[in-house]
Amino acid sequence: MQLKSFRARNFRSINDSGEIQVSRITSLLGRNESGKSNLLRALHSLNPVEGFQALSPIKDFPRDRKLEECNDNTPVVESSWTLSTFEQQQLGKTFPRAADVSTVKVGRRYGDKRWVTFDDLPPLEIDDKWLKSKVRKLLAALDTISEECEEPHSETIKTAASNFDSAIAQTDDLQEWASNAQTVIAALEKALVAASKELPEAIDESVTEMDTLAKQIAGDNDAHAAGRNWVVGRMPKFIYLDDYPELEGHQNLAEYNQRQQQNNPTDEDRYFAKLCKVAGMDPKNLQDLASDPETRNQLVNRASAVVTKEIRRLWSDRSLKVRFNLDGNFMDTLISDPTSVYDVEVNLNERSRGFQWFFGGCSKLCVSQVTDRCERLAALQSESIAARV
């Protein structure tokens, strides 16, 4: 199966992407924070290698809209896939009515179910003209056979023929027709065997055709379901890759300080330490001030203002706002965009790949600048002392 196009809706910053055509190599171009990462995350959710699961409205539904607008049936992704010739043959074996289908659509909603449809799927129907012709010839043959039989076989065949005519004539509900057709065909065959009579070869073939049609219609629902399962099983698994610095937006200060004390920092710890240096925060001091929330909040408010000022200096796309939020031993880095259509805070972990890469790199750059300024100040002080001496 080859992805032909897809459309994302109602996912994070995307209300409706419109249909996006996909070729062998497809590149998404756009400004920072324009929704490229969210577009890929939406597509990734269709068949992730980690396993398919329901989405979280709180996390994934656009935050400028009310949560009650979202439910398990809210659409997220619709995709179109092209089948190879071999795949068409395999699908036809599983779902005979779809033997000539070359394009299928697969989509998902917020719930834990996917949907599958088949383009140009022939309708499930009966050719009434063909059927009436077959029935007319069969009834004429049965009338002749009944006249040749003695009682009670003659009456049994007439009854079977009458029941057959009544059941086959009703084609409004195809599933009901298929069930009734199989019943009366079996009764007719039983009556003929009891009377030791056979239908003419051409008529017998017609009965076989009607029986085959009835069985196909009766099993169509199961075959349709099997076909949908086959399509989902043939879909490739999606892997979402990124390579931005690992600066976590949710930090446990107690665990961080313990790793620092044991001289066993992680890569995430190193980036967090740089962020704290830029912001003028001391994680150990913040933890020790747990019993003095007023002082602690004042410190993180000041740090938020410092980082916001630096981000706005370096990130010219939009005037973003950074806020550090403390809750016990936990600290979250929250980003908001007060100049956009709506103003909501999003954890750093949930911002775009590009912004996370920038934010992590920005912390490193700012630390270098701060260190450089301190070294220059120390050099000037040394020169001043030497001059006085």
C-alpha positions in Angstrom: 0.0 0.0 0.0 1.3 3.4 -0.9 0.1 6.6 0.8 -1.5 8.9 -1.8 -2.9 11.8 0.3 -4.0 12.7 3.8 -5.9 15.3 5.7 -5.6 16.3 9.4 -8.3 18.0 11.4 -9.1 19.0 15.0 -5.5 18.2 16.2 -3.5 20.5 18.4 -2.9 23.7 16.3 -4.6 22.2 13.2 -8.3 22.8 12.6 -8.2 21.6 9.0 -5.1 21.1 6.9 -7.1 20.4 3.7 -6.0 17.5 1.5 -2.2 17.0 1.2 -0.9 15.1 -1.8 2.0 12.7 -1.1 4.6 11.5 -3.5 7.6 9.2 -3.1 9.5 12.1 -1.4 7.5 14.8 0.3 8.9 17.8 2.1 6.8 20.1 4.4 8.0 23.7 4.4 6.7 26.4 6.7 7.7 29.0 9.3 8.6 28.1 12.8 5.6 27.1 14.9 3.3 26.9 11.8 2.1 23.4 12.5 4.5 21.1 10.6 5.3 18.9 13.6 1.6 18.6 14.6 0.7 17.6 11.0 3.2 14.8 11.2 2.1 13.8 14.7 -1.5 13.6 13.5 -0.5 11.3 10.6 1.7 9.3 12.9 -1.3 8.6 15.2 -3.0 6.7 12.4 -0.7 3.6 12.8 2.1 4.3 15.2 4.7 1.6 15.7 4.1 1.8 19.5 0.5 0.7 19.0 -2.8 2.3 18.1 -4.7 3.9 20.9 -7.3 6.6 21.7 -6.1 10.3 21.6 -6.4 12.6 24.6 -8.9 15.5 24.0 -7.2 17.5 26.8 -3.8 17.2 25.2 -4.6 16.9 21.5 -7.8 18.9 20.8 -7.2 22.6 19.7 -7.0 24.6 22.9 -8.9 27.6 21.6 -12.0 25.4 21.5 -14.3 23.9 24.2 -13.6 20.4 25.3 -17.3 19.5 24.8 -16.9 20.0 21.1 -14.7 16.8 21.1 -15.8 13.2 21.5 -14.7 9.8 20.3 -16.2 10.4 16.9 -14.4 13.7 16.3 -12.4 13.2 13.0 -8.6 13.5 13.1 -7.0 11.9 10.1 -8.3 10.8 6.7 -5.8 9.1 4.3 -6.0 7.6 0.8 -3.9 4.6 -0.2 -3.1 3.0 -3.6 -3.1 -0.8 -3.9 -0.7 -2.7 -6.1 -2.0 -5.4 -8.5 -0.9 -8.1 -6.1 -2.7 -6.4 -3.2 -5.8 -6.1 -5.3 -5.8 -9.9 -5.8 -5.2 -10.6 -2.1 -8.0 -8.2 -1.1 -10.4 -9.9 -3.7 -9.8 -13.3 -2.0 -10.7 -11.9 1.4 -13.6 -9.6 0.2 -14.8 -10.7 -3.3 -16.9 -7.6 -4.0 -13.7 -5.5 -3.7 -11.7 -7.5 -6.3 -11.5 -4.5 -8.6 -10.9 -1.8 -6.0 -7.5 0.0 -6.4 -7.8 2.8 -3.8 -8.8 2.5 -0.1 -9.3 5.2 2.5 -8.3 4.8 6.2 -9.0 7.3 8.9 -9.2 7.7 12.6 -11.2 9.7 15.2 -10.4 10.5 18.8 -11.6 7.1 20.0 -9.7 3.8 19.7 -11.2 2.7 16.4 -10.1 3.2 12.7 -12.5 3.3 9.8 -11.8 1.9 6.3 -13.7 2.5 3.0 -13.2 1.1 -0.5 -13.3 3.5 -3.5 -15.6 2.5 -6.4 -16.9 -0.6 -4.5 -19.6 -2.2 -6.6 -23.0 -2.0 -4.8 -24.5 -5.1 -3.3 -27.5 -5.7 -5.6 -29.5 -8.2 -7.6 -30.3 -8.0 -11.3 -34.1 -8.3 -11.1 -34.4 -9.0 -14.8 -31.9 -11.8 -14.7 -33.5 -13.3 -11.6 -37.0 -13.2 -12.9 -35.9 -15.0 -16.1 -34.2 -17.7 -14.1 -37.2 -18.2 -11.8 -39.7 -18.3 -14.6 -37.8 -21.1 -16.4 -37.3 -23.0 -13.1 -41.0 -22.8 -12.2 -42.0 -24.1 -15.7 -39.6 -27.1 -15.3 -41.0 -27.8 -11.8 -44.5 -27.8 -13.1 -43.6 -30.4 -15.6 -41.9 -32.5 -13.1 -44.8 -32.4 -10.6 -47.2 -33.7 -13.2 -44.9 -36.6 -13.8 -44.8 -37.5 -10.1 -47.3 -39.4 -8.0 -48.6 -38.3 -4.7 -47.4 -37.3 -2.2 -44.3 -36.2 -4.2 -46.3 -34.2 -6.7 -47.8 -32.0 -4.0 -44.5 -31.6 -2.2 -42.8 -30.3 -5.3 -45.7 -27.9 -6.0 -45.4 -26.6 -2.5 -41.7 -26.2 -2.7 -42.1 -24.3 -6.0 -44.7 -22.0 -4.6 -42.5 -21.2 -1.5 -39.5 -20.7 -3.8 -41.5 -18.2 -6.0 -42.7 -16.2 -3.0 -39.2 -16.0 -1.3 -37.2 -15.2 -4.4 -39.6 -12.4 -5.5 -38.9 -10.3 -2.4 -35.5 -8.4 -3.0 -36.0 -5.2 -1.0 -33.9 -6.5 2.0 -31.0 -8.4 0.4 -29.8 -10.0 3.7 -33.4 -11.3 4.3 -33.6 -12.4 0.6 -30.3 -14.3 0.9 -31.5 -16.2 4.0 -34.9 -17.0 2.6 -33.3 -18.1 -0.8 -31.0 -20.6 0.9 -33.9 -22.1 2.8 -36.2 -22.6 -0.1 -33.4 -23.8 -2.4 -32.5 -26.5 0.2 -36.2 -27.5 0.5 -36.6 -27.7 -3.2 -33.5 -29.9 -3.6 -34.8 -32.2 -0.8 -38.2 -32.6 -2.5 -36.6 -33.5 -5.8 -34.3 -36.1 -4.2 -37.3 -37.6 -2.4 -39.2 -37.9 -5.7 -36.0 -39.2 -7.5 -36.2 -36.4 -10.0 -33.6 -34.1 -11.5 -33.8 -30.7 -13.1 -32.6 -30.1 -16.7 -28.9 -29.3 -16.7 -29.4 -25.6 -17.7 -32.1 -25.1 -15.0 -29.9 -26.8 -12.4 -27.1 -24.5 -13.2 -29.4 -21.5 -12.7 -30.4 -22.8 -9.2 -26.7 -23.2 -8.4 -26.0 -19.6 -9.5 -28.9 -18.3 -7.3 -27.6 -20.3 -4.4 -24.1 -19.0 -4.8 -25.4 -15.4 -5.0 -27.4 -16.0 -1.9 -24.4 -17.3 0.0 -22.3 -14.4 -1.2 -24.8 -11.8 -0.1 -25.3 -13.6 3.3 -21.6 -13.5 3.9 -21.0 -10.0 2.6 -21.0 -8.3 6.0 -18.3 -10.7 7.4 -16.3 -10.4 4.2 -16.5 -6.6 4.3 -15.2 -6.7 7.9 -12.4 -9.1 6.9 -11.5 -6.8 4.1 -11.3 -3.8 6.4 -9.1 -5.8 8.8 -6.9 -6.8 5.8 -6.3 -3.2 4.8 -5.4 -2.1 8.4 -3.0 -5.1 8.6 -1.3 -4.1 5.3 -0.7 -0.5 6.4 3.0 0.5 7.1 3.9 1.4 10.7 4.7 5.1 11.3 7.8 6.1 13.2 8.1 9.8 14.3 11.7 10.9 14.5 13.2 14.1 16.0 16.7 15.2 17.0 16.2 18.3 19.2 18.2 18.8 22.5 16.5 16.9 25.3 15.3 19.8 27.5 12.3 18.5 29.4 9.4 20.8 30.1 8.5 18.9 33.3 11.2 18.6 35.9 11.4 16.9 39.3 13.6 19.2 41.4 14.2 16.7 44.1 15.4 14.0 41.7 17.5 16.5 39.7 19.3 17.8 42.8 19.9 14.3 44.0 21.6 13.4 40.7 23.7 16.6 40.9 24.8 15.7 44.4 25.8 12.2 43.3 27.6 13.7 40.3 25.5 11.6 38.0 23.6 14.1 35.7 21.7 13.0 32.6 21.8 14.8 29.2 18.5 16.4 30.2 20.0 17.6 33.4 22.8 19.4 31.6 20.3 21.3 29.4 18.2 22.1 32.4 21.2 23.4 34.3 22.0 25.7 31.4 18.4 27.0 31.4 18.6 27.6 35.2 21.8 29.6 34.7 20.2 31.8 32.0 17.1 32.3 34.2 19.1 33.0 37.4 17.5 30.1 39.2 19.1 27.8 41.7 17.2 24.4 41.8 18.6 23.5 45.2 17.5 26.8 46.6 14.0 26.4 45.1 13.6 23.0 46.7 14.8 24.3 50.1 12.2 27.1 49.9 9.3 24.6 49.6 8.0 25.9 53.0 8.2 29.5 51.8 6.0 29.5 48.7 5.8 33.3 48.5 9.6 33.8 48.1 9.8 30.8 45.8 7.1 32.1 43.5 8.8 35.5 43.4 12.0 33.9 42.3 10.4 31.9 39.5 8.4 34.9 38.4 11.6 36.9 38.0 13.2 33.9 36.2 10.2 33.8 33.9 10.6 37.4 33.0 14.3 37.1 32.3 13.9 34.1 30.0 10.9 35.7 28.3 12.9 38.8 27.5 15.8 36.7 26.1 13.5 34.6 24.0 11.8 37.6 22.5 15.2 39.1 21.7 16.2 35.9 19.8 12.9 34.6 18.5 11.6 37.3 16.1 8.6 35.3 14.7 6.2 36.1 17.6 6.4 37.5 21.0 6.2 34.4 23.1 5.9 34.3 26.9 7.7 31.8 29.2 6.4 31.0 32.6 7.9 28.6 35.2 5.3 27.0 37.3 6.2 25.3 40.7 4.1 22.6 42.3 5.8 20.9 45.2 9.0 19.3 43.8 7.8 19.7 40.2 8.6 22.6 37.8 6.9 23.0 34.4 8.2 25.3 31.6 5.1 26.8 30.0 5.0 28.7 26.7 2.2 31.0 25.6 1.6 33.2 22.6 -0.3 36.3 23.8 -0.3 37.9 20.3 -2.0 35.1 18.4 -5.7 34.5 17.9 -5.9 32.8 21.3 -3.7 32.9 24.4 -3.1 29.5 26.0 -0.2 28.0 27.8 1.5 24.9 26.4 4.2 22.8 28.1 7.5 23.0 26.3 7.3 19.3 25.6 4.2 19.9 23.5 5.6 22.8 21.4 6.8 22.2 17.9 10.0 20.3 17.2 11.6 23.4 15.7 10.8 25.5 18.8 12.1 22.8 21.2 15.3 22.6 19.2 15.6 26.4 19.3 14.8 26.7 23.0 17.3 24.1 24.0 20.0 25.7 21.8 19.0 29.1 23.0 19.8 28.1 26.6 23.2 27.0 25.6 23.9 30.2 23.6 22.7 32.4 26.4 25.0 30.6 28.9 27.9 31.2 26.6 27.1 34.9 26.3 26.7 35.2 30.1 30.0 33.5 30.7 31.7 35.7 28.1 30.3 38.8 29.8 31.5 37.6 33.2 35.0 36.9 31.8 35.1 40.4 30.3 34.0 42.0 33.5 36.7 40.1 35.5 39.3 41.2 33.0 38.3 44.9 33.3 38.4 44.6 37.1 41.9 43.2 36.9 43.0 46.0 34.7 41.5 48.5 37.1 43.3 47.0 40.1 46.6 46.9 38.2 46.2 50.5 37.2 45.6 51.6 40.8 48.7 49.6 42.0 
